[in-house]
Amino acid sequence: MKTSTERILTTHTGSLPRPDDLVQMMFDLEEGRPVDRSRLDERIRTAVVEVVRQQVACGVDVVSDGELGKPGYSNYVKDRLSGFEGAGSLRSRAEWDDFPEYFERMRQDAGLRHLKTPACTGPVKLTDPEAVQRDIERFKAALAALDGPQPEEAFMTAASPGVIAHFLDNQYYASQEAYLAALADAMKPEYEAIVAAGFVLQLDCPDLAMTRHSGANRGLSTEEFRRNIRRQVEALNHAVADIPADRMRMHLCWGNYEGPHHLDVPLRDIIDVVFSARPSAVSFEACNPRHDHEWKLFEEVKLPDGKVIIPGVLDSTTNYIEHPELVAQRIVRYARLVGRENVLAGTDCGFGTFVGRSQVHPKITWAKLQAMAEGARLASRELW
């Protein structure tokens, strides 16, 4: 994995806004309406070409396919694995109880209305091993189509066992540990295929923070919650045991939505568990109003050898375009604490985590990424 050896490199969390016509086709597919699959596949292909070109044009160094072919960063596995035939629903969080009127309004979002999160009601097995290969080939073709500046590196995302277990409820396995183990075994081929194709693998692990006050974790002590997420990390580590640590990164977040977040677990309470995961780089929310202060944690916590951080320097839920000087300040304060070579500039979360759910207008998304690139240039001048 490329690191900031000569300047601060820029990246993001993986998901980017989908074109409106692609959104409608994917909504139709999710709702069971007739869809011309060859037309859908071709539209995904052209959209990936464009999203790669736009990332490079904005100055993003480490690019992705934007997750454009997936209905969501976590629930896409329902179409690749067996066992997901049950009725499920989006799990509530304790903060919803404190501010029900706000969250009722949020639930009217078109992306959430179309979000499918079926429950696990049977054995989890890989049924479509070619799906990841289709993603890989589209991304390779888009990178090959670039005729100007080239990115430093490319990554692809995949859902972790823990985040799948959060969104797709277990109604079949005798224990959560057994469910996580089955998911780890089923996802292992996808993880390995991405790395074998030459891409960095990003494992999406918001479950390690986001689930603190949701579902079965409500009412648990901090140590009990820590025990739960240790099991999730163990399942993840099992699934990626054969992949070099420096070919992986992971993403941690508290839920990619504008809201109170007043019950979020502090990063301090989970950072050691996060660092026990095998991926060498950790991407995390670092600039929104609830977590912007947590950079000070690294005054006390030493970055483990071999680890790299990708703090968010852009908020993925607001249409403010961050000033490049603010971006530079955010980068520099981390670099001063953990070393400039151990920091990449990233985003708090994705800009298109579920199809049709873009809290930031697409044109503003690209402007924000341009601001990140300019901020990274300013930070690099100060640090080198």
Secondary structure, DSSP 8 states (H G I E B T S, - for coil): ----SSS--B---S-----HHHHHHHHHHHTT----HHHHHHHHHHHHHHHHHHHHHTT-SEE--TTTTSSBTTGGGGGTBS---B------BHHHHHSHHHHHHHTT-HHHHT----BB-S---B--THHHHHHHHHHHHHHHT--S---SEEEEEEE-HHHHHHHS-BSSSSSHHHHHHHHHHHHHHHHHHHHHTT-EEEEE-THHHHGGGBGGGTT--HHHHHHHHHHHHHHHHHHTTTS-GGGEEEEE-S-SSSS--TT---HHHHHHHHHTSS-SEEEE--SSTTTGGGGGGGGTS---TT-EEEEEEE-TT------HHHHHHHHHHHHHHH-GGGB-BEESS-S-SBTTB-SS-HHHHHHHHHHHHHHHHHHHHHH-
